Amino acid sequence: MARAVSPRRKTLTTLAAWSVAFIIFFPVLWMILTSFKTEASAVASPPELLGADWTLENYAEVWQRSDYPRFFWNSVVISLGSTLLGLAVAIPAAWAMAFVPGKRTKDLLMWMLSTKMMPAVAVMIPLYLLFLKLGLIDTRFGLVIALMLMNLPIIVWMLYTYFREIPGEILEAARMDGAGLVKEILYVLTPMALPGIASTLLLNVILAWNEAFWTIILTTTKAAPLSAFIASFSAPQGLFYAKLSAASTMAIAPILILGWFSQKQLVRGLTFGAVK
């Protein structure tokens, strides 16, 4: 039987949660507010809030100086493409690890996870030279492959966790009814794990969208996504904080909107199988 929670404790817990959420979100909020200030108000000391000069000129100048729709479309193609390709590779791999485990399955999973602990700069030069030789520098396809490989361990781990919660007897029943491997995965396993697959897709789209290191290293102009769009506003003359904040707000706005409308699906998927 669940222990009753007192109203006071519930109120304190709620206030603590909102406080932590506000602290985490405050830098984003400050960036959005700065994007509506003039450059003089943005660097004023002490910081100006109520008495600042509010303007939309930063957004107008950012839009005029850059081809925002092209950067946006590149981000959409790269983030969705790398995630969908990762799912196509990870679903069969997670199925094998969850339902046909071998002696070294856990070791393999730990090895895959350990690759995320390696600094990205450690493989920057060999990967750059490999992409240069293959002609994949500054191409969407090259970035799709790179980001898929970077996020593949996370995709496999998440799907493996979800698949482990599905009773193996259901898949055995499908085999007895004549379902082959492909039909078993497509028509039995995938629908049952759909909440987990959806949350994995959403989380990895966010990770790919926010990736800055590889997108700046492996692109110049043609395939540059929104992370490169932000970096383009760091001028040699210095940082123009108001314009840089406007560019950053325009870059994160789509993913913030996606996260807001899909938060229930994310929570449902991330807690899939957590409660028995």
N, C-alpha and C positions, 0 to 999 in steps of 0.2 A: 504493500500500500504506500502510495506517495506521501511524503511528509508535507504537512501544510506549511505554506509560506506566509509569514505575517505581512500585513499591508505596509508596515514601515520598511521591512527588508526589501519588499518588492519595489517600493519607491526609491530607496537608496540604490538598488541595483540598476533601475531604469536611469536615474540621474548619472550614475557612473558610466553606463554604456553610452549615453548621449554625450557626456563630456569627452570620452575617448574618441567617439566619432567626430566630434567638432574639432578636436586637436588634429586628427588625421586629415580632415577635409579643409582645415584653415589655410594651408598653403595654396590649395586650388582656388579657394574663395578669394584670397588676397590677389592672386594672379588675375582672376576675372575682374576684380575691382580696378586693378592697376591698368588693365587694358582700356578702360574708359577714361583714364586721366591723361593730361598733357604730360610731356616729358619732364617739365619742371615740377609738376605735382608728384610724378612718380618717384623722383629722387629727393624730394623734400625731406628735411630732417628738422624736427620730428615728423614722422609720416602724417600726411593729411588724409582725412577720411571725409568728414562732413563738409569741410571747407574747400575741398579739392575742385579743380576746374574740370567738369565732366565733358567729354567729347566723344564723337564717333569717328573722328578723323583718322585714328590709328587703323581701324578696320578698313576704311576707304583706301588708305595708302597701301596697306598690306595687300588688298585685293588688286589694286592697280599695278603694284610692283611684281607680282608673281602670278603664275597660272595655277591658282588654287584647285580648280576642278581636275587638272591633270594629276597633281599630287594626291588628291583625294581618291581618284580612280585607281591609281597605282597601289595605294594602301588597301583598298577594297580587294583588288585582284590578288595581291600578295598575301594578305592575312587569310582570306577565305581559301585561296588555292593551297597554301601550305597546310592549313588545318584539314581540309578535305583529303588531300593526299596523305597526310599523317594518319587520318582515320582509316583510309583504305589499307594502309600497311599495318596499323596497330590492331585493328579488330581481329584479323586472323591470328596475329601473334599472341594477343591477349587470350583468345579462345584456346589456343594450344597450351599456353601456360596455366590456364585455369582448369581445363578439363582433361588435358593429357600431359600432366606435369612429368618432368624427368628428374633425375637425381640432381642436376645442376640448375634447375629452374630458379630457385631462390638466389643462387649465386649470380645467375645471369641478370635477374632483376636488380640485385644490389649493384652489379657492375654498371648497368644502364643508368641507375640513379647516380652513381658516383661520377659519371661523366658530366653531370650538371654542376658538380663542385669544382671542376677545372676552370680556371680563368679563361675567358674567351680569347684574350690576347695571346695565350699560349699557342693557339693554332691559327692565328691570324695570317702569318706569313705563308705557311704551306697551303692554306685554303685559298688565299688570294692568288698565289702563283698557279694553283690548280685551275681555278676559275678563269684566270687570264689565258692559260693554255687552251682551255676548252671553249673560249669565246663567250663566257657567261657573265663577264663583268658588265654592269649596267644593263641587265636584262631582267624582266619580270620572272622568267623561268628560272634563272639562276638564284634569285632571292627566294622563290618558292621552295626550291630544293634545299637551300641553306637553312631557312627557318623551319622547314619540316624536320630536318635532321636535328636541329637544336632543341625542338620541342617534343620530338618523338619519345624520349624516355618518360616525360610527364604524361603523354597520351596513353602509352602502354600501361603505366602504373595505375592510372585512374580507371581505365577500362578493365584491367585485371581485377581490381578491387570490386567493381560492379559485377563482373561475370562470376566471381566467387560466391556471390549471394544468390545466384540462380541455381535451383536444384538440378543436379545432373540427370535425375530420372526423367525430367521433361524432354531433354535432348535424346535420351535413350529411347523414349517412346516415339519420338519423331523418326529415329532411325528404323525402329521396328515397323513403322508405317511406310517405309520405303524412301524416306528423305535422304538425299545425298549430302555431302559436306557443304556444298554451296547453298542448297536450299535450307539446310539446318541453320546456317549462320544468318542467311537473309530473311527467312520467314519465321524462324522460331526464336533464335537468340536475340537478334537485333530489336524486334518489337518489345521483348520483355525488358531489355536493357535501355530502352529509348530515353528515359529520364537521365540516366548516367551518360549516355552518348551525347545528349543535347547539352548537358552541363560541361562536358569535356570540350565540345565544339566551341561553346561560348567562351570558356576560360582561355582556350588556346587562340581564339580570334583576338581576344584582348591582349594576350602576351605578344602575339605577332604584330599587332597594331602598334604596341608601345615599344617594340624593339628599335633601338637607336644605333647601337654599336655596329652591327653587321650591315644595316641598311645604309649607313653613311660610308662604311669602308668599301662595300661592293657596288656602289652606284655613283654616278656623277650627275646626269641630267635626265636621261630618257626614262629610267625606271625608278627614279627617286620618289619615295613616299613622303608622308607628312612629317616624319622625323627629320628628313633632310630639308623640308620646307621650313621648319623651325630654325635649324642650324644656319640657314641662308641669311637670317636676320642678325647674325653676329658679325658686325662690321669691323674692319681694322681700326676705325676711328674710335671704337668703344661699343658698349652695349646700350642700345636704346630700349630701356626697360618697358616703356609703354607699348611700343610696336612689337617687341618680342613677346610681351604678354598677350597682345591681340592675336599674334600668329599662333601662340601656344593654345589659346582658347579655341581658335578655329580648328586646330588639329585634334584636340581632345573632345570637342563637343559631340561628334558622332558616337564615339565609344562610351561617353557618359550617358547619352540618351539610350544606347543599346543596353548598357548595364542597368539603368533605372527600370526599363520596361521588362527586362528578363531576370530581375533579381529573384522572383519567386521560383522560376525554373532553375536558376543557379543553386539556390538553397536546397530545393527538392533533390536535385541531382547530386550535390555534394554530400547530402545526408542519406543518400540512397543506401539502404541496407544497414544503417547505423543503429536503428532501433529494432530489436527483435520482438 
